[in-house]
Every structure is written in structure tokens, then in C-alpha cells.
Amino acid sequence: MSAGMTQLILVRHGRTEFNAENRLQGQLDVPLSAEGVAQADRVAPVISWLRPQAIVCSPLSRAHQTAAAIGRACGVEPVDDARLKEIDVGEWSGLRAEDLFRDDPRYEAGMVSDSDFRRPGGETGTEVMDRIAGAIDAIATEHEGERVVVVSHGFALRTGMCRLLGGDYTASRAWGGLSNCSWSLMDRFGDAEMARRGLDRRWRLRAYNCTVPAKPQGPAGGEGEGQAPIVGV
């Protein structure tokens, strides 16, 4: 990594039972499922190959558990940061998306519109993307010149990355969703490095929604041989 540049490895937490049931988690403290724990254990050694110097995570247990698995592989203790929590969906917390589509016209109206809206009793998308982008930028500034893992949530990371690149809520809707335990890479350039490279933007996206799939089943139902490939989507 060149001088004057900080690299962020942005990781979404592993799968939860709420993910499997298509329930809105928001800021509910839902732990990883058994599958989510396995996902975290698979991604941890891959992240460790990048040799991060720090790990910062949302304090919600699904993110902290994922960060802890990465931390064990890297020999780095994760630090919680409440600014990295998922969007607060208020009254919709814990409800299934299909039930909301059927029973609450506010949900369908919000989901099909490019305009931002406030989740009842919760946050707007713009509030979240500003919160997350500000937190990521502050973390990068604190760890200038280092490689840092940030473990957070799908909506939060997707919109936060979009904001760092100059996009708004409408632009963020064109970004694909982040898979559980996926990672994305962003570079942050210092002032001198920006001037040296002739850049007018501080942030650069290098990879998005990369995953480590489970090993495929062999012909007889056993695990396939060899290391599972790394897939960038």
C-alpha cells in the first residue's frame, strides 16, 4: 500500500435467522445463525491475508461476532463503534418484508420509490448514509496510512460507500445488495497523495461484494477438494 493512502476493508456480518426469514432486523440485536458463524469462520482467514492493523465494528452482536472471528484470525482485537449500526427501521423491526408489503402501504410506497423516506419511528436512508460515511471517514482518519477492517450491516455499508463516492439515496438504489460476510475495498487518499495523483476525489472503490463460497459438494456428496475460490460480484 502506497504512502498517503488508507485502505478500508468493509465487511457485512454473517447470516442470521432473521435474514433467512426475510425479517427486517434494523437495530435489533440478532445473533449469527449456525450458518452465519460458518460464514464468518470462512471469511476470517481471507481477510487476515490482507494484514489489517485494526478492526472496528458495529456493537450489534451479529456484527461483533463476525468481527471477533476475523480478529482471531488476524490477532487483532475488534473495537465497537455505535455509529456503525444498521438503519433503525422503527415500527418495522422484526417484521417480514412480505407481510409489510401486504399489510402496510407505507412500506410498498417506500420500496418502489426513488425518493427517500422515514421508516416509521426510525431513520431515513439519507440519515443512515451520512452517519455511516462520517464514521468510516473518521475511522480512516484515525488510522491514516493503515489497513482497517470495518464490520457493519448491508444497508448501512451500501449507502455509506455510495455517499463517500458522492452519491445520494437515489443513486444508492442502483447499487446491488451486499451478501452476508462479503467484503468490499475502498481507498482513502490524503491531501498530498490526491495532489500527487491529480485526483479531485478522496475515495476510490476497488472491490465490491466479494465472497468466499462454501466448498462445493463432490460427486459422492463429500466436500470438493481444494480451496474455495474467491468470487467478486
C-alpha positions in Angstrom: 0.0 0.0 0.0 1.4 3.4 -1.0 2.2 6.2 1.4 -0.6 8.7 1.9 -3.3 6.1 1.4 -5.6 4.3 3.9 -7.4 1.2 2.9 -10.8 0.1 4.3 -12.0 -3.5 4.2 -15.7 -3.2 4.6 -17.4 -6.5 5.8 -21.1 -7.2 6.1 -21.9 -9.5 9.1 -22.8 -13.2 8.6 -26.2 -14.7 8.1 -28.8 -14.6 10.9 -32.2 -16.4 11.3 -33.9 -13.1 10.6 -32.0 -13.0 7.2 -33.2 -16.5 6.4 -36.8 -15.5 7.3 -36.6 -12.2 5.4 -37.3 -10.2 8.5 -36.2 -6.6 9.0 -33.5 -6.5 11.7 -32.7 -2.8 11.8 -31.1 -2.2 15.2 -32.5 -5.3 16.9 -29.6 -7.3 18.4 -30.0 -10.6 16.5 -27.0 -13.0 16.7 -25.5 -15.1 13.9 -27.1 -18.3 13.0 -25.0 -21.5 12.7 -24.6 -20.8 9.0 -23.5 -17.2 9.8 -20.9 -18.5 12.2 -19.6 -20.8 9.5 -19.5 -17.9 7.0 -17.5 -15.7 9.5 -15.0 -18.6 10.0 -14.6 -18.9 6.2 -14.0 -15.3 5.5 -11.7 -14.6 8.5 -8.5 -16.2 7.0 -9.1 -14.4 3.7 -9.3 -11.1 5.5 -6.2 -12.0 7.5 -4.2 -12.3 4.3 -4.7 -8.6 3.8 -2.9 -8.0 7.2 -5.2 -5.3 8.7 -3.9 -3.3 11.6 -7.3 -2.5 13.2 -10.8 -3.8 13.3 -13.8 -1.6 14.1 -17.4 -3.0 14.2 -21.0 -2.3 15.0 -21.8 -3.3 18.5 -24.8 -5.4 17.4 -24.0 -9.0 18.1 -24.2 -10.3 14.5 -21.5 -7.7 13.5 -19.4 -8.1 16.7 -19.4 -11.9 16.3 -18.2 -11.6 12.7 -15.5 -9.1 13.7 -14.4 -11.4 16.5 -13.9 -14.3 14.1 -11.8 -12.0 11.9 -9.9 -10.7 14.9 -8.9 -14.2 16.0 -7.5 -14.9 12.5 -5.7 -11.6 12.4 -4.5 -11.3 16.0 -6.4 -8.0 16.3 -9.0 -7.1 19.0 -12.1 -5.6 17.5 -13.4 -2.2 18.8 -17.1 -1.4 18.9 -18.4 1.8 17.3 -22.1 2.6 17.7 -22.1 4.8 14.6 -21.8 1.6 12.5 -25.2 0.2 13.5 -27.7 -0.7 10.8 -30.6 1.6 9.8 -33.2 2.0 12.5 -36.5 0.7 10.9 -38.6 1.6 13.9 -42.0 0.0 13.9 -41.0 -2.4 11.2 -38.3 -4.1 13.3 -38.6 -7.9 13.3 -41.4 -8.0 10.7 -41.2 -9.9 7.5 -41.0 -8.0 4.2 -43.8 -9.9 2.5 -46.1 -9.2 5.5 -45.3 -5.5 5.3 -45.9 -5.4 1.5 -49.4 -6.9 2.2 -50.3 -5.0 5.3 -48.6 -1.6 5.3 -49.0 0.6 2.2 -46.2 2.8 3.6 -43.7 0.0 3.0 -44.6 -0.7 -0.6 -44.7 3.0 -1.4 -41.2 3.5 0.1 -39.7 0.4 -1.5 -40.8 1.3 -5.1 -39.9 5.0 -5.0 -36.5 6.5 -5.7 -37.3 9.2 -3.1 -36.1 8.8 0.4 -38.5 8.3 3.2 -38.5 7.9 7.0 -39.1 4.4 8.4 -42.0 4.9 10.9 -40.3 5.6 14.2 -36.9 5.2 12.7 -34.4 6.8 10.3 -34.3 7.9 6.7 -31.8 6.4 4.2 -30.0 9.7 3.9 -29.5 10.0 7.7 -28.0 6.5 7.7 -25.7 7.0 4.7 -24.4 10.3 6.3 -23.9 8.6 9.6 -22.0 5.6 8.2 -20.0 7.7 5.7 -19.0 10.0 8.5 -18.0 7.1 10.8 -15.9 5.4 8.0 -14.2 8.7 7.2 -13.4 9.3 10.9 -12.1 5.8 11.3 -9.9 6.2 8.2 -8.5 9.5 9.5 -7.8 8.0 12.9 -5.9 5.1 11.3 -4.3 7.1 8.5 -1.8 5.0 6.4 -3.1 1.7 7.8 -5.4 -1.1 6.5 -8.6 -1.3 8.7 -11.5 -3.7 8.8 -14.9 -2.2 9.3 -17.7 -4.7 10.1 -21.2 -3.4 9.7 -24.5 -4.1 8.0 -25.9 -4.4 4.5 -28.0 -1.3 4.0 -25.6 0.8 6.1 -22.4 -0.2 4.2 -24.0 0.0 0.7 -25.4 3.5 1.3 -22.3 4.7 3.2 -20.0 3.7 0.4 -22.3 5.4 -2.1 -22.1 8.6 -0.1 -18.3 8.5 0.2 -18.2 8.4 -3.6 -20.5 11.4 -3.9 -23.9 9.7 -4.4 -27.2 10.3 -2.7 -30.0 8.0 -1.6 -31.4 7.7 -5.1 -28.0 6.7 -6.5 -27.6 4.1 -3.8 -30.6 2.2 -5.0 -28.7 1.3 -8.2 -26.1 -0.5 -6.1 -26.5 -4.2 -5.7 -27.1 -5.6 -2.2 -24.2 -6.9 -0.1 -24.1 -10.7 0.6 -23.6 -11.9 4.1 -19.9 -11.9 5.0 -19.0 -10.2 1.8 -16.2 -7.6 1.8 -15.6 -4.5 -0.2 -12.4 -2.4 -0.5 -12.1 1.3 -0.5 -9.0 3.6 -0.6 -8.9 7.0 1.1 -6.2 9.4 -0.2 -4.6 12.1 1.9 -4.3 15.6 0.7 -0.7 15.3 -0.6 -1.5 12.0 -2.3 -4.5 13.5 -4.0 -2.4 16.3 -5.3 0.4 14.0 -6.5 -2.1 11.8 -8.4 -4.1 14.8 -9.7 -7.3 13.5 -8.1 -10.4 15.5 -7.2 -12.0 12.8 -5.1 -10.6 11.4 -1.8 -12.3 8.0 -2.0 -11.9 5.1 -4.5 -13.8 1.9 -4.7 -11.5 -1.1 -5.6 -13.8 -4.1 -5.0 -17.4 -4.7 -4.1 -19.4 -7.6 -2.6 -16.6 -10.2 -2.7 -17.4 -13.5 -1.2 -15.9 -16.9 -0.2 -18.4 -19.6 -1.2 -18.8 -22.8 0.8 -16.8 -25.7 -0.7 -18.9 -27.5 -3.4 -20.1 -31.0 -2.9 -18.2 -33.7 -4.7 -19.8 -36.3 -6.9 -20.5 -38.6 -3.9 -21.8 -35.9 -1.7 -18.5 -35.2 0.0 -16.7 -31.9 0.1 -14.8 -31.0 -3.1 -11.1 -30.8 -2.9 -9.0 -27.6 -2.8 -9.5 -24.1 -1.6 -12.9 -22.5 -2.5 -12.4 -19.7 -5.0 -12.8 -16.0 -4.1 -15.7 -14.5 -6.1 -16.3 -10.8 -6.7 -19.8 -9.9 -7.7 
